[in-house]
Amino acid sequence: YSPSGLLQTSYPVGPYGVSHADQMRLYNSQLKHDFGIDMRFKLVGNQRVSPNADVSPSQLCAVCQDSAQCQHYGVRTCEGCKGFFKRTVQKNAKYVCLADKNCPVDKRRRNRCQYCRFQTCIAVGMDKEVVRTDALKGRRGRLPSKPKSPSTRQPNSFQTQFCRFYNDSIPNPANLDFSKLNYRTVTNKESLCEEKLLVYDAFTRSCDIIKQWVDKFSLFYSIQNSERDRLYSNCLLEQIVLRTASRLDGDRVILCSGVVVHKVQMNYLLGD
């Protein structure tokens, strides 16, 4: 049989002839070259069967049906599909299908459409998170280990951010300004006005610091804009009071600007 007249099934016989096995090898070579068909056989008793006929489906790659030795990223896959999936996830590669996003993915055609191949990897259950965390490195075929108990777990990113932002907002004790510290009530109008501006300026700066501090939390932006503004406005005064109270040092108050004033000054300027 010669498909489209392109395949010869008989070969010239030399002086000593061509064996049947040699003819079959040539026949298979031309089939594989022209059509991608592998017609090699092996004998089982008196019957010829395909080399993969005795392979259980559970031992084949879930993506392309090639032979697979073990699991990779949660699914039994061949080395080729394992490497393709890992590279795609690590590089965050984006593919485009030039057809209808339904290309056949098998051993012979798996490299034709990377988009459909990756979608097949996802569909059969390959886990991208395992690639990102490298949880299976050196332990092929195993699922990720159980998370550690809360007592041994490392602080999450939110806790780390919280501590860092809090520490950044505390004035450096080495740079405190005691020049405005006054133990007596100010009666001079000019000096009184100056001290009021000093405190109000500190409160304004405190508002800015609180706003910047809150804006650094990505979780805060999961709230709608209107709700976020309302929450910020309603809690601002309490935040200022708490920040000021946390910097009380006996009879002195350390403002967020690093300026130190006496509590008598604060009482006179703001009232009891």
RONU-546774 format. One record per residue (C-alpha): residue in one letter; chain; x, y, z. Coordinates in Angstrom, 1 decimal. Each point is the difference from the previous one (the first is absolute). Layout:
! residues N
rest;kette;u;v;w
a;A;X;Y;Z .
...
This chain:
! residues 272
rest;kette;u;v;w
y;A;0.0;0.0;0.0 .
s;A;1.4;3.4;-1.0 .
p;A;-1.9;3.1;1.5 .
s;A;-0.3;2.7;-2.7 .
g;A;2.6;-1.9;-1.9 .
l;A;2.8;1.4;2.2 .
l;A;1.0;-3.2;1.7 .
q;A;1.8;-2.8;-1.7 .
t;A;-0.6;-3.4;1.5 .
s;A;2.5;-1.9;-2.1 .
y;A;3.7;0.5;-0.2 .
p;A;2.6;-1.0;-2.6 .
v;A;1.7;-3.3;0.8 .
g;A;3.7;-0.1;-0.3 .
p;A;2.2;-2.9;-1.1 .
y;A;-0.6;-1.8;3.3 .
g;A;-3.6;1.2;0.6 .
v;A;-1.6;2.1;2.8 .
s;A;-1.3;-1.7;3.1 .
h;A;-3.5;0.5;1.2 .
a;A;1.2;1.6;3.2 .
d;A;2.0;2.6;-2.0 .
q;A;-3.0;0.7;-2.2 .
m;A;-2.2;0.6;3.1 .
r;A;2.6;2.3;1.5 .
l;A;0.1;2.1;-3.2 .
y;A;-3.7;-0.1;-0.2 .
n;A;-0.4;1.3;3.6 .
s;A;2.7;2.7;-0.5 .
q;A;-1.9;1.5;-3.0 .
l;A;-3.3;-0.2;1.8 .
k;A;1.4;1.8;3.0 .
h;A;1.7;2.6;-2.1 .
d;A;-3.0;0.8;-2.3 .
f;A;-2.9;-0.4;2.4 .
g;A;1.4;-0.3;3.6 .
i;A;-1.3;-3.6;0.2 .
d;A;2.1;-2.5;1.9 .
m;A;-0.8;-3.5;-1.3 .
r;A;2.6;-2.0;2.0 .
f;A;-1.3;-3.2;1.4 .
k;A;1.2;-2.7;2.4 .
l;A;-1.0;-3.6;0.1 .
v;A;-2.1;-1.5;2.8 .
g;A;-0.5;-3.6;-0.8 .
n;A;-1.1;-0.1;-3.7 .
q;A;-1.5;3.6;0.1 .
r;A;1.5;3.4;-0.7 .
v;A;-0.9;2.7;2.5 .
s;A;1.0;3.6;0.5 .
p;A;2.8;0.7;2.5 .
n;A;-2.4;2.1;2.2 .
a;A;-2.9;-2.5;-0.2 .
d;A;0.8;-1.5;3.4 .
v;A;0.5;3.4;1.8 .
s;A;-2.8;0.8;2.4 .
p;A;-1.7;3.4;-0.5 .
s;A;0.9;0.8;3.6 .
q;A;3.7;-0.1;-1.0 .
l;A;-0.4;2.5;-2.9 .
c;A;0.4;3.8;0.2 .
a;A;-3.3;1.6;0.8 .
v;A;0.8;2.8;-2.4 .
c;A;1.4;-1.6;-3.2 .
q;A;-0.4;-3.8;0.6 .
d;A;3.8;-0.6;-0.2 .
s;A;1.5;-2.4;2.5 .
a;A;0.4;1.5;3.5 .
q;A;2.0;-1.4;2.8 .
c;A;-1.4;2.0;3.0 .
q;A;-2.0;3.0;1.1 .
h;A;1.1;3.6;-0.6 .
y;A;-1.8;2.9;1.7 .
g;A;-2.8;-2.3;1.1 .
v;A;-0.7;-1.8;-3.2 .
r;A;1.7;-2.9;-1.9 .
t;A;1.7;1.6;-2.9 .
c;A;3.0;-0.6;-2.3 .
e;A;3.3;1.9;0.3 .
g;A;-0.9;2.1;-3.0 .
c;A;-3.3;1.3;1.4 .
k;A;1.5;0.4;3.4 .
g;A;2.8;2.3;-1.3 .
f;A;-2.4;1.9;-2.2 .
f;A;-2.4;0.7;2.9 .
k;A;2.8;1.0;2.3 .
r;A;1.6;2.5;-2.5 .
t;A;-3.4;1.5;-0.8 .
v;A;-0.9;0.7;3.7 .
q;A;3.5;1.2;1.0 .
k;A;0.2;2.4;-2.9 .
n;A;-3.7;0.9;0.2 .
a;A;-0.2;-0.6;-3.7 .
k;A;-3.1;1.0;-2.0 .
y;A;-0.9;-2.0;-3.1 .
v;A;-2.5;0.6;-2.8 .
c;A;-1.9;-2.7;-1.9 .
l;A;-0.1;0.6;-3.7 .
a;A;-3.0;-2.3;-0.5 .
d;A;-3.2;-0.5;2.1 .
k;A;1.7;-0.8;3.4 .
n;A;-0.8;-3.6;-0.5 .
c;A;3.2;-1.4;-1.6 .
p;A;0.8;-3.7;0.5 .
v;A;2.7;-0.6;2.5 .
d;A;1.8;-3.3;-0.3 .
k;A;3.5;-1.4;-0.2 .
r;A;0.4;0.9;-3.6 .
r;A;-1.8;3.4;0.0 .
r;A;0.6;1.3;3.5 .
n;A;2.5;2.7;-1.2 .
r;A;-2.2;1.5;-2.6 .
c;A;-2.2;2.2;2.3 .
q;A;1.5;1.0;3.3 .
y;A;-3.2;1.7;1.1 .
c;A;-2.1;-3.2;-0.3 .
r;A;2.8;-2.0;1.5 .
f;A;0.2;2.2;3.1 .
q;A;-3.8;0.1;0.3 .
t;A;0.0;-3.8;-0.1 .
c;A;2.6;-0.1;2.8 .
i;A;-2.3;2.2;2.1 .
a;A;-3.1;-2.1;-0.9 .
v;A;1.6;-3.3;1.1 .
g;A;0.9;1.6;3.4 .
m;A;3.7;1.1;-0.1 .
d;A;0.5;2.4;2.8 .
k;A;1.7;3.4;-0.7 .
e;A;0.5;0.7;3.7 .
v;A;2.2;-3.0;0.3 .
v;A;2.3;1.5;-2.6 .
r;A;0.0;3.4;1.6 .
t;A;0.8;-1.3;3.5 .
d;A;2.2;-2.8;-1.3 .
a;A;-1.6;-2.2;2.6 .
l;A;0.8;-3.2;-1.8 .
k;A;3.7;0.7;-0.7 .
g;A;1.9;-3.1;0.4 .
r;A;-3.2;-2.0;0.9 .
r;A;-1.5;-0.9;-3.4 .
g;A;-3.5;-1.3;0.1 .
r;A;-0.9;1.2;3.5 .
l;A;-2.6;2.5;0.9 .
p;A;0.9;3.1;2.0 .
s;A;0.6;-0.5;3.7 .
k;A;-2.5;1.2;2.5 .
p;A;0.5;3.5;1.3 .
k;A;1.9;0.5;3.2 .
s;A;-1.9;0.6;3.2 .
p;A;-0.8;3.7;0.9 .
s;A;2.6;0.0;2.7 .
t;A;2.9;-0.7;-2.4 .
r;A;-1.4;1.8;-3.0 .
q;A;1.9;3.1;-1.2 .
p;A;-1.7;3.4;0.3 .
n;A;-2.1;0.7;-3.1 .
s;A;0.6;3.0;-2.2 .
f;A;-2.8;2.1;1.6 .
q;A;1.6;-0.4;3.5 .
t;A;3.4;0.9;-1.4 .
q;A;-1.4;3.1;-1.7 .
f;A;-1.8;1.1;3.1 .
c;A;3.1;-0.2;2.2 .
r;A;2.1;1.8;-2.6 .
f;A;-2.4;2.8;-0.5 .
y;A;-0.5;0.5;3.7 .
n;A;3.7;0.2;0.7 .
d;A;0.5;2.5;-2.8 .
s;A;-2.6;2.3;1.5 .
i;A;1.7;0.3;3.4 .
p;A;2.2;3.1;0.5 .
n;A;3.7;-0.8;0.4 .
p;A;0.9;0.7;3.7 .
a;A;3.4;1.3;-1.1 .
n;A;-1.7;2.8;-2.0 .
l;A;-2.6;1.3;2.5 .
d;A;-0.4;3.8;0.1 .
f;A;-0.3;1.4;3.6 .
s;A;0.2;3.7;-1.1 .
k;A;-3.8;0.5;0.3 .
l;A;-0.3;-1.7;3.5 .
n;A;-1.6;2.5;2.4 .
y;A;-1.2;-0.9;3.5 .
r;A;-1.9;3.3;0.5 .
t;A;-3.2;1.1;-1.5 .
v;A;0.5;2.5;-2.9 .
t;A;-1.9;3.2;0.3 .
n;A;1.7;2.0;-2.8 .
k;A;-2.4;-0.1;-3.0 .
e;A;2.8;-0.2;-2.5 .
s;A;1.7;-2.9;1.8 .
l;A;-3.4;-1.7;0.5 .
c;A;-0.8;0.2;-3.7 .
e;A;3.4;-1.4;-0.8 .
e;A;-0.5;-3.0;2.3 .
k;A;-3.5;-0.6;-1.3 .
l;A;1.3;-0.1;-3.5 .
l;A;2.7;-2.4;1.1 .
v;A;-2.5;-2.4;1.5 .
y;A;-2.4;0.3;-3.0 .
d;A;2.8;-0.5;-2.4 .
a;A;0.9;-3.2;1.9 .
f;A;-3.5;-1.3;-0.2 .
t;A;-0.2;0.8;-3.7 .
r;A;3.2;-1.9;-0.5 .
s;A;-1.4;-2.9;2.1 .
c;A;-3.0;-0.1;-2.3 .
d;A;2.3;-0.3;-3.0 .
i;A;2.1;-2.7;1.6 .
i;A;-3.1;-2.0;0.9 .
k;A;-1.4;0.3;-3.6 .
q;A;3.3;-1.0;-1.5 .
w;A;0.3;-2.9;2.5 .
v;A;-3.5;-1.3;-0.9 .
d;A;0.6;0.4;-3.7 .
k;A;2.9;-2.4;0.1 .
f;A;-2.3;-3.0;0.9 .
s;A;-1.3;-1.6;-3.1 .
l;A;-2.8;-1.6;2.0 .
f;A;-1.4;3.5;0.6 .
y;A;-0.6;0.4;-3.8 .
s;A;-2.4;-3.0;-0.1 .
i;A;-2.6;2.4;1.6 .
q;A;-2.0;2.3;-2.2 .
n;A;1.3;3.6;-0.3 .
s;A;-3.0;1.5;1.8 .
e;A;0.2;-2.5;2.9 .
r;A;3.8;0.5;0.2 .
d;A;-0.3;3.8;0.3 .
r;A;-2.8;-0.3;2.6 .
l;A;2.0;-2.5;2.0 .
y;A;3.1;2.2;-0.1 .
s;A;-1.9;3.1;1.1 .
n;A;-1.9;-1.7;2.8 .
c;A;3.1;-1.5;1.5 .
l;A;2.5;2.9;-0.5 .
l;A;-0.6;1.8;3.3 .
e;A;0.4;-3.3;2.0 .
q;A;3.2;-0.8;-1.9 .
i;A;1.5;3.5;0.9 .
v;A;-0.9;-0.4;3.7 .
l;A;1.5;-3.5;0.1 .
r;A;3.1;1.1;-1.7 .
t;A;0.4;2.9;2.3 .
a;A;-0.7;-2.1;3.1 .
s;A;2.6;-2.5;-1.0 .
r;A;2.7;2.7;0.0 .
l;A;-0.7;1.4;3.5 .
d;A;3.1;0.2;2.1 .
g;A;-0.9;1.0;3.5 .
d;A;-1.0;3.7;-0.3 .
r;A;1.2;0.3;-3.5 .
v;A;-1.6;-0.8;-3.3 .
i;A;2.0;-0.9;-3.1 .
l;A;-1.7;1.2;-3.2 .
c;A;0.3;-2.0;-3.2 .
s;A;2.4;2.7;-1.3 .
g;A;2.4;-0.8;2.8 .
v;A;-0.8;3.3;1.8 .
v;A;-0.4;-0.5;3.8 .
v;A;-2.5;2.1;1.9 .
h;A;-1.3;0.0;3.6 .
k;A;-3.4;-1.4;0.8 .
v;A;-0.9;3.4;1.5 .
q;A;0.4;1.5;-3.4 .
m;A;-2.2;-2.6;-1.5 .
n;A;-2.7;0.5;2.6 .
y;A;0.1;3.8;-0.5 .
l;A;-0.1;-0.2;-3.8 .
l;A;-2.5;-2.8;-0.4 .
g;A;-1.9;0.0;3.3 .
d;A;-0.4;-2.8;2.5 .
